[in-house]
Amino acid sequence: MRSKSKQVLLLWLEGFREACSLHRVVILCLRSRKLLLRTGQCFLLNGLIFLGSLGVFKWFIDPSLQWILPDQCSPLTSQEFCSYGGFYAFLRGGLLQLFYVFWFYPLYMLSFILSNIWYNDIAKHGFEAIEISDLNSAEALRQGEALASLNMANAERPSGLGGVMIGIGEQVYSILLLTFFFLEVCVVGVIPYIGKILNFLLLSWMYAYYCYEYKWNFLGISLKKRLDFFQSNWAFFAGFGSPCVLAIFFLSPLVSGALMAILFPLFVLTATGSGPEKLIGAPRRTWKCAGLGKLPIFYIADTLSMLALSIFRLESPHEN
């Protein structure tokens, strides 16, 4: 038991260290002007505009409205002026809601849509920068081994129309799986006593999977192999996702959303620069997690996804 606990801790620390290897972001941005441009656009929108707007609202607009439309009267304020305190509070609350409805929420949606488009570009340009770079011989050897093992692993997928249909099916299932997993994360968070701890752990796995999914898509790794590898290396990926969650876990939803939109591409690039997937095509006994066992992280999400797909298949003939 002690040896397994030590193995879990070491793998968690290795994942945490991989996520914090932000020097890879600097190296990749210096290698690719397109990557630097996309990353800069992401920082401009989410950092300067979105997060900056939240800062202006918190430190300037809200205090100004508190001063102009106060709730309570000061000793120097006349009684006649104080009689409007309730109306001022209502008016100030309405103005604050207008800021949210007509500025923050639309800006949040714009940030969400553009960021998701840019994340894919960032991962693509980062992957291309790694392919053409020669950072060092060990890195080149590692990437070569990864590609060799992945080519062998991808040989199982049929080519032509059959391969396209399998790819579409995997994308649909992946969307359902991650959607149900996100709902599971939200539900777990309300459990008394242990809810926050479980929420942190599940969020760590969710963000780790998101970060590596971009690279795995470009490498053409099948969904089955991704899930098998991810759930077998659960300790490593729990560590990799922890810095992502630590940065936003104790913040309000809007602030955490803005901050994660800034930090997420950095973690995507660190995932792109790391190479645990080189072991996907290797025998399981050679994996660092060998002996820990496979943890069914996506069991509930997988069950609900298969149920949703079965219901869809049953309803389709009636629609026709």
N, C-alpha and C positions, 0 to 999 in steps of 0.2 A: 504493500500500500504506500509506503514511504517513497519507493522508487518511482511509482506511477505519479504520485503527487509532485515529485521533483521534475519528472518529464513534462507534466502539464504546465508547471510554472516556467520551465525553460522555454517551452514552445510559445507560451503566452508572451514572455519577454522578448522572444525573437520576433513575433508578430508586431509587438509594440515598437520595437527598434526599427523594423522595416517601414512602418507607417511614419516614423519620425525622421526618416532619411530624406529630408527635404533638399539636401544638396543635389539630389537627382533632378529636381525641378529646375534649378539654376543651370545645370549642365545641359539639360534637354532644351531649355529656352535659348541658350546660347548656340545650340546646334541648328535650331529651326526658327527662322523669322516668322513663319506662319503660326507656329505654336506660341511664340512670344506675343504676336498680335492678338490671337484669340484669348490668351490668358489675360492680357491687358484689358481687353474689352470686358471680360468677366469681372475683373476687379473694378473697372470704372462703373459698370452698372450696379453691381451688388454692394460694392464698398463705398464709393463716393456718393452715388445717387441714393440708393435704397437705405443703406445703413446711415449715411449722412443725414437723410431726411428724418429718420427716427431720432437721431441725436438733436437736430434742430427743434423737432417737436417736443422732446423731453426737456431740453434745457432752455428753450426760448419761448416757443408758442404756448405751451401749457402754463409756465409761470406767469407769462404776460396776461393770459386770460384769468388766472387766479387773482392777479392784481387789479385788473379792470373790473371783473365781475366776482367779487369776493363772496364766500359763504358766510363768514362771520364778521361782525362789526368790530372795529377797533375802538378804544375809549374816546378817540377824538372825532369819531364819526357821529353825525346827527342821527336821532331816532327815526326821523322821516326817511333818511337814506337806508337805514337798516331794515325798514319794512319791506324793501324790495329784495331782501336776501334770497328768499326762496325762488323768486322769478329769475334772479341772476344765476343761481345754481342750475336751474332748468335750461336757461339760455346757453350757459357755458357747456353743459353736457351735450346740448344739441350741436353746438359748433364743433366740439371734439369729435362727435360721431360723423359730422360732415367731412372732417379731415380723413377719417378712416375710410369712409365709403367712396369718396371721390379722389383720394390720393394714395393712401397706403394699400388698400386692397387691390385696386387696378395695377399699382406698381408691383405688388407681390406677384400677381398673375403674369405680368409682363416679364418679370425676372424669372419666374418659374419656366415659362415657355422658352425664352431665349437661352436661358442657362442650360436647359436640357439639350437644345440644339448645339450649343457651343461645347458642352461636355463631350459629345461624340466627336466633334472636330478636334478638341484638345487631345483626346485619347488617340485619335487617328494620327495626328501630327507627331505626338510623342512616340507612338509605335514606329512611325517612319524614321524619326530621328534616331531611335535605337538601332534600327536595321542598318542605317548608313554610317553609324558612328563606330569608332574603334577606341572606346574609352580605355580599355586595357585588354590584354590577351585573355584573362580569366573571364571577363564579361562576354567577350566574343565567343569563347568556348562554351559558356553557359547558355547563351542564346542559340548557338548551333545545336547543342544537345537537346534543348527544348524543342526546336523546330523539327529535329529528326524524330524525336519521340512522338510529336504531334502528327507528323505526316503518317507515321505508322498507325496512330490511333484513328486518324480521320479516314483511313483506307476502308473502314467498315461502312461508311456512308455511301449509298449508291449515287452515281452521277446522273445528270440529265434531269428530267421532270420529276422522277422519284425523289431525288435529293432535294429539289426545290420544295416539294410538298412536305417532306419531312422537316425542312427548315422552317416553313410557315407554321406547321403544327407545333414545333418546339417554341416558337415565338409566342403563339397564343397561350400555350400552357405556361410558359414562363411569366407572362403578364398576369395570368390568373393566380399563379403560385405566389408571386411577390405581393399582389394585392391582398390576398387572404393572409399572408404573413404580416403585412403592415397592420391589418385589422387585429390580428392576434397580438401584436405589440401594444396597440392602443388598449385592448381589453385587459391585458395582463397588468398594465400600469395602475389599474384601479383596485387590485387585490390588496387587502390590508396587510400591513407589516412587510411582506416580502415583495410586494408589487413593484416598488421602485428598483429593487435589485434585479428582478427578472426583466423589467423593462430596459434597464441599462444593458444587460447581457444580450437580450434579443436585438436591441438597437445596434449593438456592436457587430453582431453577425450580419444584420441587414446592410449596414453601411459597408462592411468589408466585402460582402457579395457584390454590391453595386459597384464598388471600386474596381474589382477584378473582372466583372462581367464585360466591361468595354474591351479589355485586352483579349479575353477569351472569345469574344465575338469575332475580332479580327483574326485570331489564330484558328478559328473554325472548330473549336472544341465542342463536341456534342453536349447537349444539356444533361444527359444521363451521366457522363463522365464528370462534368462540372459539379453536379450535386453530390455524386459519390465522393469525389476528392474533397469537396468543401466540408461535408459532414464527417469525413474521416479525419480531417485536419482541423477539427473544431477548436482546439486550444490555440493554435496559431492564428486563426481568423478572428477569434474573440479578442486576442491581443491587438491585431491589426486595426480592428474597428474601434477600440477603446479611445484613442486620441480624438477621433471624430466626434464621439459622443461626449467626452469630457468637455469639449469646447462649447457645447450648446445645452448640456443637460439641465443646468440650473437657471436658464434664461427664459424670458417670455417667448411665446411662439413666433411673433414677428421678428424679434431680434435674433433668435436662434435660427430662423429661416434665412435671414440676411447673412448671418455669420457663416452658416453652413454653405450657402451659395458661393461664398468667397473661398472657404477652405476645401470644399469637396474636390475641385479640379486639382488641387495640390496632392491630395491623397490618391486621386486617379492616376496621376503621373508617377507617384512613388510606387503604386501597384504595377504600372506599366513597366517601370524600370526594374522591378524585382522578378524573380524567376522560379517560384515554387511549382508552377505548372509543368516544369521540365520532368517532374516525377509522375505525371498523370499516366503516361504510357508505360511506366516502369512497373515491375511487380510490386504488389502491395507490401510485401515484407521488407522492401527497401525504403519505404517511406519513414520519415522521422517519427510519425505518430504510430508506427507499428506497435501493437500491444495495448494501445489505449482503447481500441474499439470504436466502432462507428456510432455517432450520436445522431438520432433521428430529429434533427433540428426542424426540418420542414414537414414532419409527419402530419400535423393538423392541417397545415396549408395544402399539402398534397392531397389529403383525404377530401377536403372541401373542393379543391380544384377538379378532382376526378368526379365528384358528385355533380358539380356544375356542368361538366362536359357530358356526363351521362344524361342529365336532364335535357340538355340541348339536343342530343342525338334522338331522344325519345319524342321531343316536340317537333322536330324538323319534318317527319313524314306527314304529320297532321296539317302542317302549314302548306305543304305541297298539294 
